[in-house]
Amino acid sequence: MSVSEAIAQRFSCRAFLPDPIPEQVVRDLLARALKSPSGGNLQPWRIIAVAGKEKDALTPLAQKVLFGNPQGEDDEFPIYPKKLEDPFRARRFKVGEDLYGALGIPREDKPARFAQLAENFRFFGAPVGLFFITRREFGHGQWAHMGMLMQTIALLAEEQGLATCMQEAWGAVRETLHGHFGLDEAEVIYCGMALGHADKDAAINSWRSERAGLDEVAEFRGF
C-alpha cells in the first residue's frame, strides 16, 4: 500500500469488530510510528495502550463523569473554541448532522444522540485504546508534533489492515483519566484513539465526512 492509498483509505471508524489485537502487533506499530517528525527532537509524547480489562474499566469511569455533567469536567484545554466562527462552525454543524443522519438518528432524538456520543467511551467496540500524553509546559508546536505522531499511527494501521478513530472526546474526562493512570502533575492527556478491525457491515463505516476544495484552503504564489 502506498502512502497515497493509506491517506485515501483512512477514515474515522465508529464500529469495530471485537477481535483482539496481539500486544506485539501494537508494539511494532507504535515503534515504527516513533519516526514521526519532532521539532528539536523533543519527542513530546507518551502513549498508554489499553486492552482487555484495563480498557473496559475506563467506560464506567467516563459514564460516571458524563452522567453528572454532560459537558465534561475539564475546561483547561477545550476541544473546540467557545466562539467558533464560520466556516468552521458551519463545518462542525454539518458533519454532526451528516453523521447522525447516516445513523438514522433525527435531531430531536436527544437520547439516541447521547447514546451514540457515549460510544466514544467504549472505543466504538475496538479492542485497543491508545492515549496520547504530553506536558503542560509544552506549547502549540509540541501538541502539533503529537498530532503528527497520531497521523503516522493511523496511516501505518491502514497499511496493516487495521482501522482507527481519533477521539478528542476523551478530553471531557481528562482529570479522571489523569488520576486513574497515576500521571505526573506536569502531564496532560490530549486525547484517545480506537484501534482494531473495522466492522465493514456497520452502516456508519460507509459514511465519509466531506472536505473543502483545494482552492478554498490553499493559495499558490509565484508559480
C-alpha positions as a LaTeX table, in Angstrom:
\begin{tabular}{lrrr}
\hline
Residue & $x$ (\AA) & $y$ (\AA) & $z$ (\AA) \\
\hline
Met1 & 0.00 & 0.00 & 0.00 \\
Ser2 & 1.34 & 3.42 & $-0.95$ \\
Val3 & 1.16 & 6.46 & 1.33 \\
Ser4 & $-1.40$ & 7.98 & $-1.03$ \\
Glu5 & $-3.56$ & 4.87 & $-0.80$ \\
Ala6 & $-3.36$ & 4.85 & 3.00 \\
Ile7 & $-4.39$ & 8.52 & 3.17 \\
Ala8 & $-7.29$ & 7.96 & 0.79 \\
Gln9 & $-8.45$ & 4.85 & 2.63 \\
Arg10 & $-8.20$ & 6.15 & 6.22 \\
Phe11 & $-11.42$ & 7.18 & 7.90 \\
Ser12 & $-12.74$ & 7.61 & 11.43 \\
Cys13 & $-14.03$ & 4.13 & 12.18 \\
Arg14 & $-17.02$ & 4.19 & 14.52 \\
Ala15 & $-17.80$ & 0.47 & 14.67 \\
Phe16 & $-15.13$ & $-2.15$ & 15.31 \\
Leu17 & $-15.05$ & $-5.92$ & 15.48 \\
Pro18 & $-14.17$ & $-7.30$ & 18.93 \\
Asp19 & $-11.30$ & $-9.41$ & 17.56 \\
Pro20 & $-8.29$ & $-8.89$ & 19.86 \\
Ile21 & $-5.07$ & $-7.35$ & 18.57 \\
Pro22 & $-1.91$ & $-9.05$ & 19.92 \\
Glu23 & 0.30 & $-6.84$ & 22.06 \\
Gln24 & 3.26 & $-7.41$ & 19.75 \\
Val25 & 1.30 & $-6.04$ & 16.79 \\
Val26 & 0.56 & $-2.86$ & 18.75 \\
Arg27 & 4.17 & $-2.62$ & 19.91 \\
Asp28 & 5.51 & $-2.96$ & 16.37 \\
Leu29 & 3.02 & $-0.38$ & 15.07 \\
Leu30 & 3.92 & 2.20 & 17.71 \\
Ala31 & 7.66 & 1.54 & 17.39 \\
Arg32 & 7.57 & 2.34 & 13.67 \\
Ala33 & 5.43 & 5.43 & 14.28 \\
Leu34 & 8.08 & 6.91 & 16.58 \\
Lys35 & 9.94 & 8.08 & 13.47 \\
Ser36 & 7.33 & 10.87 & 13.20 \\
Pro37 & 8.64 & 14.45 & 12.88 \\
Ser38 & 9.65 & 16.13 & 16.13 \\
Gly39 & 10.88 & 19.71 & 16.33 \\
Gly40 & 14.17 & 19.86 & 18.22 \\
Asn41 & 13.82 & 16.08 & 18.58 \\
Leu42 & 11.88 & 16.70 & 21.81 \\
Gln43 & 9.60 & 13.74 & 21.09 \\
Pro44 & 6.97 & 15.43 & 23.30 \\
Trp45 & 4.75 & 12.41 & 23.67 \\
Arg46 & 3.96 & 9.44 & 25.80 \\
Ile47 & 1.47 & 6.72 & 24.92 \\
Ile48 & $-0.62$ & 4.44 & 27.13 \\
Ala49 & $-2.12$ & 1.45 & 25.29 \\
Val50 & $-5.00$ & $-0.37$ & 26.97 \\
Ala51 & $-6.83$ & $-3.59$ & 26.17 \\
Gly52 & $-8.98$ & $-6.17$ & 27.93 \\
Lys53 & $-10.00$ & $-5.36$ & 31.49 \\
Glu54 & $-7.77$ & $-2.28$ & 31.57 \\
Lys55 & $-9.69$ & $-0.81$ & 28.64 \\
Asp56 & $-13.11$ & $-1.92$ & 29.85 \\
Ala57 & $-12.55$ & $-0.29$ & 33.25 \\
Leu58 & $-12.45$ & 3.15 & 31.62 \\
Thr59 & $-16.05$ & 3.08 & 30.36 \\
Pro60 & $-17.77$ & 3.28 & 33.77 \\
Leu61 & $-15.33$ & 6.00 & 34.84 \\
Ala62 & $-16.35$ & 8.13 & 31.87 \\
Gln63 & $-20.05$ & 7.35 & 32.33 \\
Lys64 & $-19.95$ & 8.48 & 35.94 \\
Val65 & $-18.49$ & 11.84 & 34.96 \\
Leu66 & $-20.75$ & 12.47 & 31.97 \\
Phe67 & $-23.99$ & 11.40 & 33.60 \\
Gly68 & $-23.28$ & 14.00 & 36.27 \\
Asn69 & $-22.08$ & 16.65 & 33.81 \\
Pro70 & $-22.64$ & 16.01 & 30.07 \\
Gln71 & $-20.30$ & 18.89 & 29.24 \\
Gly72 & $-17.38$ & 17.10 & 30.86 \\
Glu73 & $-15.07$ & 18.09 & 33.65 \\
Asp74 & $-12.17$ & 19.91 & 32.01 \\
Asp75 & $-12.09$ & 23.49 & 30.74 \\
Glu76 & $-8.32$ & 23.99 & 30.68 \\
Phe77 & $-7.89$ & 22.51 & 27.21 \\
Pro78 & $-11.30$ & 22.78 & 25.45 \\
Ile79 & $-11.82$ & 20.57 & 22.42 \\
Tyr80 & $-13.27$ & 23.47 & 20.41 \\
Pro81 & $-13.15$ & 27.25 & 20.95 \\
Lys82 & $-16.20$ & 28.57 & 22.77 \\
Lys83 & $-16.79$ & 31.06 & 19.96 \\
Leu84 & $-16.31$ & 29.12 & 16.75 \\
Glu85 & $-16.60$ & 31.33 & 13.67 \\
Asp86 & $-17.65$ & 30.35 & 10.16 \\
Pro87 & $-16.69$ & 28.47 & 8.07 \\
Phe88 & $-15.52$ & 26.30 & 10.97 \\
Arg89 & $-18.80$ & 26.48 & 12.88 \\
Ala90 & $-20.76$ & 25.52 & 9.76 \\
Arg91 & $-18.43$ & 22.61 & 9.02 \\
Arg92 & $-18.76$ & 21.26 & 12.55 \\
Phe93 & $-22.56$ & 21.54 & 12.46 \\
Lys94 & $-22.80$ & 19.82 & 9.08 \\
Val95 & $-20.55$ & 16.90 & 10.00 \\
Gly96 & $-22.65$ & 16.28 & 13.10 \\
Glu97 & $-25.89$ & 16.36 & 11.14 \\
Asp98 & $-24.46$ & 14.12 & 8.43 \\
Leu99 & $-23.12$ & 11.60 & 10.95 \\
Tyr100 & $-26.40$ & 11.27 & 12.82 \\
Gly101 & $-28.24$ & 11.23 & 9.51 \\
Ala102 & $-26.15$ & 8.24 & 8.40 \\
Leu103 & $-27.24$ & 6.50 & 11.60 \\
Gly104 & $-30.89$ & 7.41 & 11.06 \\
Ile105 & $-30.99$ & 9.47 & 14.27 \\
Pro106 & $-33.17$ & 12.60 & 13.93 \\
Arg107 & $-32.08$ & 15.88 & 15.50 \\
Glu108 & $-34.89$ & 15.81 & 18.06 \\
Asp109 & $-33.93$ & 12.35 & 19.38 \\
Lys110 & $-31.56$ & 13.58 & 22.08 \\
Pro111 & $-31.30$ & 10.25 & 23.97 \\
Ala112 & $-30.21$ & 8.42 & 20.81 \\
Arg113 & $-27.67$ & 11.12 & 20.02 \\
Phe114 & $-26.25$ & 10.96 & 23.53 \\
Ala115 & $-26.08$ & 7.16 & 23.30 \\
Gln116 & $-24.06$ & 7.42 & 20.10 \\
Leu117 & $-21.77$ & 10.00 & 21.68 \\
Ala118 & $-21.27$ & 7.63 & 24.61 \\
Glu119 & $-19.91$ & 5.01 & 22.19 \\
Asn120 & $-16.72$ & 7.08 & 22.19 \\
Phe121 & $-16.11$ & 5.86 & 25.71 \\
Arg122 & $-16.38$ & 2.24 & 24.60 \\
Phe123 & $-13.83$ & 2.97 & 21.86 \\
Phe124 & $-16.67$ & 2.11 & 19.46 \\
Gly125 & $-16.10$ & $-1.52$ & 20.35 \\
Ala126 & $-12.40$ & $-1.54$ & 19.42 \\
Pro127 & $-10.19$ & $-4.00$ & 21.32 \\
Val128 & $-7.39$ & $-1.46$ & 21.84 \\
Gly129 & $-7.38$ & 2.11 & 23.08 \\
Leu130 & $-4.44$ & 4.48 & 22.89 \\
Phe131 & $-3.98$ & 7.61 & 24.97 \\
Phe132 & $-1.61$ & 10.40 & 23.99 \\
Ile133 & 0.07 & 12.35 & 26.75 \\
Thr134 & 2.22 & 15.47 & 26.69 \\
Arg135 & 3.31 & 18.02 & 29.27 \\
Arg136 & 1.53 & 21.16 & 30.45 \\
Glu137 & 4.52 & 23.41 & 29.80 \\
Phe138 & 4.66 & 22.47 & 26.14 \\
Gly139 & 3.24 & 24.83 & 23.54 \\
His140 & 1.33 & 24.59 & 20.28 \\
Gly141 & 4.37 & 23.26 & 18.44 \\
Gln142 & 4.71 & 20.22 & 20.68 \\
Trp143 & 0.96 & 19.50 & 20.54 \\
Ala144 & 1.20 & 19.68 & 16.74 \\
His145 & 4.08 & 17.21 & 16.75 \\
Met146 & 1.99 & 14.82 & 18.82 \\
Gly147 & $-0.71$ & 15.12 & 16.16 \\
Met148 & 1.87 & 14.12 & 13.56 \\
Leu149 & 2.59 & 11.00 & 15.61 \\
Met150 & $-1.11$ & 10.16 & 15.70 \\
Gln151 & $-1.44$ & 10.60 & 11.94 \\
Thr152 & 1.56 & 8.33 & 11.40 \\
Ile153 & $-0.01$ & 5.67 & 13.62 \\
Ala154 & $-3.28$ & 5.91 & 11.70 \\
Leu155 & $-1.59$ & 5.50 & 8.32 \\
Leu156 & 0.57 & 2.60 & 9.49 \\
Ala157 & $-2.56$ & 0.97 & 10.87 \\
Glu158 & $-4.18$ & 1.23 & 7.44 \\
Glu159 & $-1.15$ & $-0.47$ & 5.93 \\
Gln160 & $-1.68$ & $-3.37$ & 8.34 \\
Gly161 & $-5.38$ & $-3.71$ & 7.62 \\
Leu162 & $-6.41$ & $-2.01$ & 10.86 \\
Ala163 & $-8.72$ & 0.93 & 11.41 \\
Thr164 & $-8.56$ & 3.87 & 13.81 \\
Cys165 & $-10.64$ & 6.68 & 15.22 \\
Met166 & $-9.02$ & 9.75 & 16.77 \\
Gln167 & $-11.01$ & 10.55 & 19.89 \\
Glu168 & $-10.75$ & 14.03 & 21.34 \\
Ala169 & $-13.94$ & 13.17 & 23.24 \\
Trp170 & $-11.77$ & 11.61 & 25.95 \\
Gly171 & $-10.69$ & 15.15 & 26.80 \\
Ala172 & $-14.07$ & 15.52 & 28.53 \\
Val173 & $-12.84$ & 13.19 & 31.29 \\
Arg174 & $-9.22$ & 14.30 & 31.27 \\
Glu175 & $-8.97$ & 14.84 & 35.03 \\
Thr176 & $-10.46$ & 11.43 & 35.86 \\
Leu177 & $-8.07$ & 9.71 & 33.44 \\
His178 & $-5.16$ & 11.65 & 34.91 \\
Gly179 & $-5.89$ & 10.22 & 38.33 \\
His180 & $-6.72$ & 6.74 & 37.06 \\
Phe181 & $-3.42$ & 6.43 & 35.21 \\
Gly182 & $-1.44$ & 8.00 & 38.04 \\
Leu183 & 0.13 & 10.62 & 35.80 \\
Asp184 & 2.65 & 13.18 & 36.93 \\
Glu185 & 1.17 & 16.60 & 37.75 \\
Ala186 & 3.01 & 18.12 & 34.78 \\
Glu187 & 1.49 & 15.63 & 32.35 \\
Val188 & $-1.75$ & 16.14 & 30.43 \\
Ile189 & $-3.78$ & 13.74 & 28.31 \\
Tyr190 & $-4.51$ & 15.14 & 24.86 \\
Cys191 & $-6.92$ & 12.51 & 23.53 \\
Gly192 & $-7.52$ & 8.87 & 22.78 \\
Met193 & $-7.54$ & 6.66 & 19.71 \\
Ala194 & $-9.50$ & 3.50 & 19.00 \\
Leu195 & $-7.59$ & 0.74 & 17.17 \\
Gly196 & $-8.85$ & $-2.51$ & 15.72 \\
His197 & $-10.53$ & $-4.17$ & 12.74 \\
Ala198 & $-13.38$ & $-2.21$ & 11.16 \\
Asp199 & $-16.84$ & $-3.75$ & 11.13 \\
Lys200 & $-17.44$ & $-3.50$ & 7.39 \\
Asp201 & $-21.12$ & $-4.38$ & 7.80 \\
Ala202 & $-21.82$ & $-1.38$ & 10.05 \\
Ala203 & $-23.65$ & 1.35 & 8.14 \\
Ile204 & $-21.76$ & 4.14 & 9.89 \\
Asn205 & $-18.49$ & 2.89 & 8.42 \\
Ser206 & $-19.69$ & 3.57 & 4.88 \\
Trp207 & $-20.19$ & 7.25 & 5.70 \\
Arg208 & $-17.41$ & 9.74 & 4.98 \\
Ser209 & $-17.11$ & 13.37 & 6.01 \\
Glu210 & $-16.58$ & 15.99 & 3.33 \\
Arg211 & $-13.51$ & 18.16 & 2.83 \\
Ala212 & $-13.25$ & 21.68 & 1.50 \\
Gly213 & $-11.88$ & 22.02 & $-2.02$ \\
Leu214 & $-8.21$ & 22.81 & $-2.53$ \\
Asp215 & $-8.85$ & 26.37 & $-3.75$ \\
Glu216 & $-10.80$ & 27.10 & $-0.57$ \\
Val217 & $-7.85$ & 26.36 & 1.70 \\
Ala218 & $-4.72$ & 26.89 & $-0.40$ \\
Glu219 & $-3.08$ & 29.76 & $-2.30$ \\
Phe220 & $-0.38$ & 29.39 & $-4.92$ \\
Arg221 & 2.01 & 32.30 & $-5.38$ \\
Gly222 & 4.97 & 32.77 & $-7.67$ \\
Phe223 & 4.41 & 29.70 & $-9.81$ \\
\hline
\end{tabular}
